[in-house]
Structure formats: C-alpha cells, structure tokens
Amino acid sequence: MSLSLSPSLSPSLPLSPSLSPSPSVSLPLSPSLSPFLSPSLSLPPSPSPSLHLTLSLPLSPSLSPSPSPSLRPSLPLSLSLTLSHLLFLPLSKTHTHTHTHTLSLCQNIVNAPSEVSWIPNKHYSGIYGLMKLTLTKALPSHLTKVIVLDTDITFATDIAELWGIFRKFTDKQVIGLVENQSDWYLGNLWKNHKPWPALGRGFNTGVILLYLERLRRIGWEQMWRLTAERELMSMLSTSLADQDIFNAFIKQNPVLVHQLPCFWNVQLSDHTRSEQCYTEVSDLKVIHWNSPKKLRVKNKHVEFFRNLYLTFLEYDGNLLRRELFGCPSQASPDSVQLQTALEELDEDDQCYDFRRERLTVHRVHLYFLQYEYTPTEDDTDITLVAQLSMDRLQMLEAICKHWEGPISLALYMSDAEAQQFLRYAQASEVLKNRKNVGYHIVYKEGQFYPVNLVRNVALKNANTPYVFLTDVDFLPMYGLYDYLRKSVVQLDMAHTKKALVVPAFETLRYRLSFPKSKAELLSMLDMGTLYTFRYHVWPKGHAPTNYAKWRTATTPYKVEWEPDFEPYVVVRRDCPEYDQRFVGFGWNKVSHIMELDAQEYDLMVLPNAFMIHMPHAPSFDISKFRSSSSYRNCLNTLKDEFHQDLSRKYGSAALKYLTAQRNI
C-alpha cells in the first residue's frame, strides 16, 4: 500500500495506523491484521507529496469485495493492495498520479506475487511478507524514497522525524534498519538452530527506510535474487520471509545499510531483549508487535504498550480529518459543491440543524470484519439489510440464528464503540462462524442519528439480486430466508416491480418462545402473547397489511398504499435509496415506501411469512421527537419539502401523496 504523506503532520498528535481519519478510504482486510491497522486508514489533505510512506501488507487472500465506488476521497494519496490475483483500488483520484500512472502501478503490484512466489517461506505472512523485496519495481519510478512499515506497529511520535533520517545517509547507504532485538540470528536460541547469515545480531525489517533511487541504480532487483538463490541452496526456505534475504544481502554488503536507533523499532517478539533499548517513555518512537501472539505476547512492560495502543483506538478519528492550517490547494469539484451548499443554508432557519445534517460527510469503514459470499446459481439470493447502534448490539446473535442467508449491517458508532464491537464479535461463537455478514461502520458525527444514510450504506453494499429491508429489532421467522427465495421466483420479481410485504408483529416479553409456524403465531396472537406491530400507538403504520385477511390467506395478495404505511419489504437491489433528509425519528421508512409506490411497485403481502419485534428501551431520538415541538415542526417542514420533490420527480401521479397528507 503506497501513501503520499506531508511531513507537516502535527507533532503533538502521534500517528498510529489504528486511527481512522477521514475522508474515509475503506479497505477490506483480513482479521489477522486487526486490530493493528484500521482498514479505514487515510491521512489529512496536503498539497505537497513530500513524504512517501509504504505499508507492506501480509494479507490473506480470503478478503471481501471492492469498496463502494461512492466513496470519493480527495487525498494526496496513491493506494493499491494485491491479494493473490485480486486488486483493490478504493481511491477515485490522487494529487500525485494521473490515471495512466495509477494503472501502471496497479499492474506492477498485481505482478508482484509472481516475482517472489518461487521462494519457499515458513513465515506466517506467507508470500505477502516477501513482497517488500519488489518495491523498487512495483512503486512508480519517480518515487525516490519510501518508508516501509509492517502492519503490526504503533507510532508514538511524528513520523516526519523518521523521514528526516534520510538526510543522515552517507552517499553509499541505501537501506535504513534497526538491529534485531532477539538472538535469532546469533543461532543460540535452541540446539541445532541454523538461521540465515546476518551481520551480528541482524536487522529487523518491520521498519525500513528505502532509498529507491539508489537501490535501482545498484541493480537491487538482480542483487536480492542472486542472494536468495545462493542461500536457498543450503537453507532450502526462509524462516522470517523478506527479513532473511535482506540480512543475507547486508552481510555481503554492510556499507549499504544505515543503522537506525533502536527506539525506531522496539520489538516485542517472543525472545526480545528490547528492554535494553529504552529507559523512559520518551525513548519510545515505534512499538512493533512482531510476535504471532500480538497483544498477548509475554513481556514485562506489555501492559504499558497495550495501553498506548488502546489509547489510539479510543481517539476520535474526526481529529485527523483535516488540518486547521494547511497550504493552499485546488479543491475538488465535490468539495466545492459541498461548500456551496453549506453557504446557501440559512443559519436563522429553525430547521438549520436538520438541513446541515444532510450535508454532513460521515467517515465510513466498509467490511469491518472478514466477509465471504458466493453468489447462488439461480439468482434468487436475498440479503437481510438493517442498521443499528451500540444499544442494539445484543440482537445480532439472535438474527444470525434466525436468518442463515447473507446479511448487510450498517452500524452507527464512535471510534471507541467500533472497537467494543470488534471485541464483542471476536468473542461471540455465533458471529465468528458467520462469514456472510457484512459489517459497515458509519462513524458518529453531529447531533442527529442519520438513520437513512446508515440504511443506504447497508443497502448499497448488499451483494445479492434482492434485499429484505428490515430493522434490527425484528427477528424473522425460522425458515424465512428459504421461503422468500421461493416467493421471489413464484412472483416473477426478476421481471416485475413488486415489493413483498412481510407482516410484522410484536411482543412485550423479553423472553419469548418463538413461534415455529403461522398456526403457532395465530394462537399466541389470540392469547395476547403477541400483537400486530404498533397497533396501540401507530396503527396506520401497518394497518394496510390487512391482518384480518392474512389470518386465512394461503396465497399472496395485493394491498394499496395508504398514508403513513411503512411495511418491511423484499425488493430488488436496484430499488430507490432512502431519503437522507430524514434523520432521527419520524418518516424515514414512510418516505421510502411512498417512493416505491410512486415508481409503481405492487405491494404484495406474503401469506406464510412473519417477523416479530422484540422489546427495547425507547431511543434517544424518539424522546426528542416527543418532547420537542421544534423537532416535530421541522419534521413537518421536511415532509412538505419531500412531497414537493416527489411531485417534481414523478409529476401529477405524485399529487395523491400531497392530497392524502393534507386530509390527515
């Protein structure tokens, strides 16, 4: 991964790969990298690509699909990832490369695995750990210097200090490394231990300063290959991947290495002697978790190092979204358009905060955990789409037990909450065993819950032809996934505009013996254990479902749209998105169903499907809606504006919605 980074980062705020600043660049990484490098890694805008940072990624080939092209960061940043034969390019533009240069770079990195695949390697990073050897060829020829970092490091200082060490290189030095802090290369760790040749204790390649221009001049590509071929004749394979080859090369060419102070790579490997490197906290520059045990490594100072790492995770990523003072640069068309829209807002408008929320650009981290999905051959697959916040996290395991199909979940969380979710997911046997669940983090910003924006993130990242649009508080009936797939075929949804309504019920009991059939549900309904959803507080929301007819129905039946109807539906993935002007509580689903009707979708109620809403405490937004008259007034204003936009978009056919609203 190649990044261009200005050295003008504030020295008062240490840079850690675990931070998630914005604009967001979402990279689907293997859980083996988590939690050391946040896949939502980006850097503050800078007009000057004067510092180049390369992160060398030992990635797993079983990664998620490409991030959504709707993410449009504007960064001085050039980024590529290679996973076997799979390439991700989540950046739509860079300041430092034209598209031609980017495509050339991509091709070079795609070919990189084949450059090193011939080398037997016993290290857990596999072939990807060896790819550091190819950087002189893979990176653009105009890059003269790079910093190469492993993904299991934490910076405790300004990285510009490390970049400044290039000025200390002699004319012949081409590589900057920290001495290895274990006895590995001394060969005395155990009996018959035979390491690769190294100069003294050898060097660790978790942090490397590469003078690319000089390396190309001395023929690095040929030199490392000759070194590897010669040593493999006796060693047969590498034990520490690229590090063995770098050390064997340095052993033959010691004049080419610049030894960095040990605090630039404080190594926490199983046999480390790194405590000899530091006596004060100020001595720590870079902490390298280079044990396979990572945070669980046995070290007498591990609690201090772990707390330092966890401090970075607790940072609000918005702190790094932009510099307060930066050099002037040409703004992107998107940022100009956004700025114009912001300037047109009237700050005296009582609904200013609502309108301002719609223009907020949230940081988004797609595929927060490993995701695997294999499309079905019959093109009938359905993704359950929902959104949630931290207070609904307990519903995830139950939903996964009730729905075996793919799931797309958008989670509205702070940076700290995202880490809590990570720990929760890693500790849950149910969630760990489900790889067909895509988790997408939308990071908190502003005073309102951007519910429809969060829904749209989940909707746009569903990978199936059909989606089941629901809320996380509902448990689908057992077998609903298979039943819906059959219904998609029976109702010819591939060639017709239909929205399949799944009737919604609710219970007031936290512990419920979940009905296994429609007959059981009807019995519980008659006994008062279950109710039709919101019959006592918001009957208009689901009354058009016609529950009386549903009780005896054996075939799907059509219902007409009515004001405030907000059923949960199955539709094709290319359905309209949710209207993002609606935030917090009120009309967020109603407006979506209204637009489906405006596009002439037929609302078809399924006779043998149901879902049950589980009880929970009222949300903060519904409390604001109930207690604030200005909140309710602004919601009515947004409704009127939505009606006007609908009329402009769909013409006279949409006038019925405005008429219906006025008659309420």
N, C-alpha and C positions, 0 to 999 in steps of 0.2 A: 504494500500500500504506500503510495508516494504522496506526500503532502508538501505544499509550499507554505511556509510559515514566517511571518515577520518576527524578527528578534525583539520588537518593541513591546512584547507582552509585559504586563506589569510585574516587576519583580516581587511585589508584595503579595501576589497571589500565585502560589506554586501550581504548576501544570501537572495534572495527573491524567493518564489515559482513561481513568474511570469516570472522568467528568463528561457530561453530556450537554455541551453548549449548543447554541442554535445560530443560524438556521440549521435545521436537522438534516443529517445525512444518515440514513438508516441502512445498516449492513447486517444481513442475516448471518451470524457467526455460530459456530459450534459451541455447545455448553462447556466444552473442555477449555474454552478461552474465558468463560465467565467465571468469576466476576472481575477479572483483571483489566480487560479492555471493554469499555462500553461500546457496543456496535453503533451507538448514536454519537460518534466522535466527529466533531467539527471544531473549527477554530475561528477566532474573531476576524472580521474582514480586515484586510490590509492591502494597500495598493502595491506594496513592494515585495515581490517574491524573493527576498534576500536571504532566507534561510530555508533549507530543504531538509525535511525530516522524512525518513522512510521507516515504516514499521514492517518488520519481517514477520509474516503470519504463518505459523504452523497450523493450517486449517484442516478441518475434517471435510471429506468430500460429501457428506450427507447433510447438506445445508438447504435452507429454504429458498423459494423462488425470488426473482429480482424484485427489489423495492419498487413501490409505485412511482411511475414517471411523473405523478402530480407534484412530487417534492421538487422544488426548484431552488436550491441553494445558490447564493451568489457569493462565492468564496474564491480567494486566490489559491485554489486547491486542485490538484490533479490526483485522481484516485482510481486504482484498479485492484481487483482481487482475482486470483486464479485458484480454482478448485478443480483439480483434475482437468477436464476439458470444459469446465463451466466458468464463465466470466461475468462479473457484475460490474456495471458502470452506473452508479446511482447519481452521478453529477451531470446535470444538463449543460453546464457551462463552466469554464475556468477563465481566470485572468491571464494565465501564463502559457496556455497552449491553444492552438487552433484545433478544429475537429480533425484535421489531417494528422497533426502530431499525436492527438489522443488515440486515433485508430492505430497508428503505427506503434505506439506504446502498448496498446492492448494486445496486438499481435505478438509483440516481443514477450509479454508476460504469459500469454497463452502457451507459447512455445517453451517457457522456462522449465516446466517439469520434465520435458523430454531431454533437456540439457543435463539433468542430474539423475535421471531415473536408472541409469546404469550402475550407480554407486550403491552397494549393499549397505544398509543402515539399520542399526539396532535401537536407535533412539526413539522415544515415544512420539516425537514430532513427525516421524516418517519422512516421506520425500520432501515435504514442505520446509522442514528445517534446513535442507541443503540448498534451498533456492536463493539464499543470501549470496552464494557464490556467483550467481548470474547477473547481479545488479548492474555491473558495468555495461552489459549488453542489453538488459531489459529496460533500463531507465533511459530517458532521452539523452542524446549526445551533448546537448547544451548544458546539462547539469554537471557542474564541476566538483561539487562536494555534497555529501549526504551524511546524515546521522542515521544509523540503523539500530532499531530497538526491538527487543523481544516483547511480546505482549504481556508478560508477567512481571512488569516493572512498575514502580510508582515513583514519580518525580517528587522531590521535596524542595525544589529550588527552581529558579528560572532557567529554562532550557537554553536561553541565549548565552548563559555562562559556558555551557558545554560547547556551543558553536564557536565561541571565542578562542577555544584551544587550538583550532586550526591554524591560528596565527603563530602558534609556538612550534609548528612542524619545521624541521630542517628541510633543505631543498630535496633530500632523498626520501624522506619519510612519506608513506602513502596510507598507512593504517594506524588508527589510534585505538588502543585497547587497555583494559585494566587487567592486572595479573590475576590468574586464577587463585581463589582463596580456599581451595582444598588441596589435599596431597594427591589428587587423582593422577596427574602427570608425573609425579615422583615414583609411582609404581609400588608404593608400600602400604596400600590400603588393605590388601589381603594377599595371601600366598598365591604365587603364580599370576599375579595381576600384571598384564602387559599392555600398557597404554600406548597410544601413538606417540611418536617423537615430539618433543616440545623443548622450548628454551627455558630451562629452570623449571619453575612451577607451571609454566604455560600461561596462556591468556584465555579469558572468558569472553565469548562473543555475544553476550546479552546486550552490550552497548558498544557500538563500533562507530568510529569516525572514518569514513572512506573518502579519500581524495580521488574521486573518479577520474579526473583528467589525467593525473599521473599514473594511475593504475592502467588506464588504456594505453598510455604511452609506453609502459614497460612490457605490454603484452600479457596482462593479467589472465585473460581467458586461457591462453596456452599454458601459462605457468601453473595455475592451480590444477589443470587437468593432468599435466605431467607429474606433479606432486602426488595427486590422488592415485594415478595408475601405478607409480613406483611403490608407494606404501601398501596399496591393496594387495600386491603380490605376496606380502608376508602377513599383513594384518587381516586380510580377507574381507573385513567390513569395518565401517565406522561405528564407534560406540556413542559419540557425542555429536554426530551429524557434522555440520559445517565446521564446528569448532576444532575437530581433529585435523581437518585439512588446512585450516588457517594456521594452526600451530605447527604442523609439519612444514608448511611453506616458510613461516617465520624462523624456524630452526635453521633453515638453509640460507635465509636472507634477513638476519637480525637487524641490519642497518635500515630496513624499510619500516620498522614499527616505532611508533611513539607511545611510550608507556604513560597511561593516564593515572592520576592519583586514585588510590583505591576507593575513595568515597564516591566516585562516579559509577560504581557498580558494587554495592555492598551485597554480597551473595549469601543467600540463606539455604544453600544446598545441605544435604544430609551430613556431609563431612566438612562443613565450612570452618574456617578459622577467622571469619570476618570480624570478630570482636576485637581483634588486634588493630583494626583499621580505624576505629572511632572511640573517642572518649567523651565527647559532648554531642548533644543533639545537633548543634551547628555543623558538625562534621558530616552529617548525612546529606547526600545530594540525590542519590538514586538507590532505591531498595529493589533488589532482584530476587523474586520468589522462585528460584530456579530448582526447587525440589519438586518431584512429581506430587508430593503431598500438599504443595502450595501453602494455604493458610494454616494447615495442620502440622507444619514442619516443627520438629522439636528443636527449640532454640531458647536460650535463657532470656533473651530480650524479645521474644516473639510477640508478647502482649503489646509492647510499645509499638512495634512495627505494624501489628494488626490494627491497632487503634489509629495510627496515622493513615493507614489505607482506608479504614471505615470513615474517617473524617472527610476524605474526598468524596465518598459515596453520599454523605449527608449534604454536600453542597447543593445549593440551588443552581442548576445549570444555566438559568437565565443570567447569572452573574457574568457569564462569558459570551453572551450573545453578541455584544458589540463593545468597542472601546468608546469611552466617553470623548476622548480626544484622539483623533487619528489624522493621517494625511488625507488630503482631498483625493477622491477617486470618482470615476464616472459611475453614476448609479445605474442599476439595471432597469429595464422598462417596467418590470414588476414592482420594484421598489418605488419608482416614480409614480406609478398608478396608485399604489397604496398610499403614498404620501399625499397625493392629490385628493383621494377620498377622505383622508383624515382631516385635511384642511377645510373640506366642504361641510364637515359636521358643525352644528351649532351648539356650542357649549352651554348655552342658556336653555336649550331644549330639555324638558324634564325627563325625556327618554334618551338623553345623550349616552348614558352608560350602556343601555341596551344596544344602541347603534354602534357604539365604539367596540363592543364585544364582538360584533360580527366581523370587524376588520382585524381582530387580533390574530396574529400568525403564531400558532402553537408549535412547539417542538414536538415531533412525532418520532417514535422509535418502533419501526415495524419489525415483526417477528422477533420479539424479545427473547423467546426461547426457541429451541430447535423445533422445526416444523417439517413434516414429511407428508406428502399427499400423492397418491397415484390415481389419476382420473379413471373413472369407470368406462367400460367399453360401450355401454348403452346410452351414454349422455343423459342420464336421469338423476345424477347425483345432486344432493341438496346440502347446503351449508347452513347451519344454525348461526344466525347473526345477532349479536347482542352487545350491549355496553354496560359498564359498571364502574363503580368507585370502590374505594377501600372497604367501606362499610358493608358491601355485598359479597365480599370475597368468599365467605363461607358457603355460598351457593354453588361454587364451581364444581366441587366433587360430586354433588348430587346431580347436577346437569349432565356431567360426563357419564354417570351411571345410567341415566335415562335416555341419552342420545348417543348412539355409537358412531354416527356419521361425523363428517368434518365440521369444525366449529371455527368461527372467526369472532374474536372478542377484542373490543377496544376498551382499555382501562384508563380512566382519568385519574392521574396520580401525580404526586410530587416526586422529586428525585428520591427522597428518603423512603417514601411509600413504595416506590418501584423496587427498592432493594428489599423491603419487607416482603413484598410479593414474591420476589425471587427466592428468598429463603423458604417461604411457605410452599411454593411449588416444588422446590427441591426436596422438601421433607415429606411431601404427600405421595404415597404409593399410587394413588389413583391418577394424579396428574402426571407423574413421572412416566407412567405406562401409556399415556396418550400422546402420540406424536402428531396426530392430525388436528390439533388445536393450535390455531394461530393467535398469539397474544400480541397486541399492538398497544404500546403506551402512548397516550396523549398527555403531555406534561402540563400540570396546572399553571394557569396564569389568569389574572383577572378575578372579579368578584362573583361571576355567574358560572354555573355549570353549563358548558356549551354542548348540551345533550345531543343535538342533531349533528354537529360537527363530529362528535365522537362516534355516533352511529354511522356516519358516512365513511369514516376511516375503516370501520369493521366491514361495511358493505363493499367498499371498493377493493378490499383485499380478500374477498371470498374468491375461491378458485374453481367453483362448480357452476354448471349452467343455471341452477336455480338456488334461491335463498329463502330461508324461513326467517322472517323478520319478527323477532320476539324481544322480550325483556328478561333480564337475568333473574327476576323474582319468580318466574314461572318454571314449573317442572313439566316437561312434556310427558304424555302418557308413554308407558313402555310400548315399544314397537312402532312409535310414531314415524321414525325415520323410514322404515321399510314401507309403511302404509302411504306416506307422502310420495315416495318414489313411484309406487304403483299408480297413485292418483294422477301424477304428472303425465303418465302415459295414457291412462284412460280418458283424461280430459283434453288430450292433444295440446298441451301447453306449449309445445315447440312451435306450433303454427297459429295459435290464437292468443289473444290478450285476455288472460284470466288471472285473478288473484284468489287463491284458495284460502278460505277463512277457517281457522282452527278455533272452535268455540272455547271461550275462556271461563273458568270457574275459580272460586277461591275458598280457602279455609281460614278460620280464625285460630286454628290449633297449630302450635309449633311442632307437635308430633302427630303425624297423620299416617294411618295405614293406607297407603296409596292404592286407589282402585286399579284393578288389573284389567277391567273391561268396561264398556259402556253400561252394561247392566249393573255392575257394582257401583259405578258413579251415580246412576239414577237412583239407586237405593239409598246412597249416602245423601243425595240431594233431597229426597223425600224425608229422611230422618233429621235433616237440619245440620248434618255434619259438613256439608258443602253448600255453597250458594253460587248463583250466577254472578259473574265478576262485577263488582261495584254496583249491585242492584240497589243498594240503600243510600249511596252517596252520589253516583253518577250513572243513572240508568241509561241515559241517552248514548253513552259511550259504546254499549254493546247490545242494546235492545234490538237493533235491526237484524241481528243474527237470528232472531226468531227462535228462542229456546223451546217454545212450546212445539213448534214444528220439528225441531231437531230431535226431541224425545222419541218420536216414532219414525223419523226419516230413515230410509235404507239406501237412498241414492242422493248424490249431491244436488243441491237446489240453489237457485239464484236469488239473491236479495238485492234490493235497491239501496243506493247511497241515501243517507239521511244526515242532517246537520249533526256535527259532533261525533259521528261514527268513527271509531278508532280500533278496528279489529286487528288481530295478529294474522299475518297472511304469508302465503308462499307465492312468490312471483319469480319471473325470470331475472337473472342477474342484471340485465340491462334496464331495469326499472328506473324511474326517476329517483334522484337522490333526495334526502330530507332537506327541507328549507332551513338554512343555518341562521336565519334571523331569530328563530325561536330558541331561546336559552332558558335554563332553569325549568320551572314548572309551567305547563299550560300550552296546549295546541301544537305540541311538537309532533305528535303522531296524527292528529286530526288533519293537519295541513297536508300530510303525505298521502293519506287516503283520499282526500279531496282531489289531489293532482292525479292520482291513479284513475279516479272516476272521470276527470276531465280528459284523460287520454283514452277513455272508453274501455277501460278494463272491466270485465264481468266479474262481479263478486260472487263466488261460488262457495257455499258452506259445505264442509265435509261431514257426512253423517256419522262416521265412526272415529272421529278424531277429537281429542280434547287436551287441554292443558290446565294446570291448577296453580293459582297464585299463592305463594307462601307468605305468611305474615312477617312484617318487619316494622321497625320504628319509622315514623314519618321522616322524610328527607328535609334537609335544611331549606331547600328551595320551596317546597310546599308550605312550610311555615312562613316564609317571607311572603308568598302569594296570599296567604290567609290574613296576615297581619298588616300588610302594606297596601293602602289604597292606590298609591302612585304606581306600585308594581302592577296592580290589576288594570289601572288606566293605560299604562304603557303597553300591556299585553293586548288590550282592545285596539290601540293605535296600530300595533303591528299586524293584527288581524285585518284591519281595514286596508292597510298597505298591501298585504298579501292578496286580498281579493282584487285589488286594482291591478296588481302584477299578473294575476291569473287571467283577468279579463283581457289584458293587452296580449297575453301569450296565446290564449285559446279562443279569443273573440267572443261572439254573442253566446256561444254554448256555455260559457263560464258565468253568465249573468245569474243563473239559477242559484249559485252559491251565495252571491251577494243578497239576492232576494230572500233566500232562506234564512240568512243570518239576521236580516232586519226584522223578520217575522217572529224571531225567537223572543 
